[in-house]
C-alpha cells in the first residue's frame, strides 16, 4: 500500500491514502484518512531504516505455496573427522557451490545453509510447477554429486552421499534479519515438515523422499518408488512419503 506524507507541519507519522486503496478486507476509503504508526521509538525507526535500505533484497512477508527442499550430507561426521580445518571448509564450499548451481538452474533459491545441510525454496516469484522444479533439482543434485565424488576420492580418498526431502505447501515468505545478514526465508509448518521428510531418509534407508502433496503435482516423467507410512515428529498420526527413483526413460 502506497502512503503519501501529509504536507509539512503535519505529524511526521501521518499519511494520506488515495481513494483507490482498500484497507483490511471490507474497508474502503471515503474522504481524508490519516494513519499513525502505533509505536515509534529508537528501535522502530532504526529497523525501518535498515530494512528499507536494500530494495533489491527486501521482501514483505506474504503467504505463498512453495516447494521446500532440504538436503543433508550422509555420513558427514566420519568424512570430515579425517580432514584438516581448511579442507573441511573447502569441501563444503565446493559442495554448496555445485548444489546452488543446480538449484538456481531449476528456478530455485538457496535460503539457508545449516552446517552441512541446505534449504532451498522454489516458487518465490512464480509457483507454477514449483514442485516439479524442486524434484528435478533434487535429482540434479545427485548428478552433481556424482561429478564431485571423483574429485573428493582423488584428494581425500573418500566421498560422501546426500539425502534430499521435498514438500509442497503454504509458508510465510519474507526478508528476515538485519543487514548485512538479512536473507529471504520461509517460515511455517510446511518448512518443518520438509525438514522431517529429509530426516526420514535415514530411517527407511532411502536417498530422496517427498510428501504426498509433492507426488500429487508430478507427472509420468518421474519414477516414483515405494511409499512409507511414517510418524513425523511434531505432527500427529502417520504420513505417507514416497521415494523418488529418477526420471522415466524416453
Beta strands, then each sheet from edge to edge (+ up, - down):
strand 1: 4-5
strand 2: 15-16
strand 3: 22-23
strand 4: 27-28
strand 5: 62-74
strand 6: 108-114
strand 7: 117-122
strand 8: 161-176
strand 9: 183-187
strand 10: 208-211
strand 11: 222-231
strand 12: 238-247
sheet 1: 1+ 2-
sheet 2: 3+ 4-
sheet 3: 6+ 7- 5+ 8- 9+
sheet 4: 6+ 7- 5+ 8- 10- 12+ 11-
end
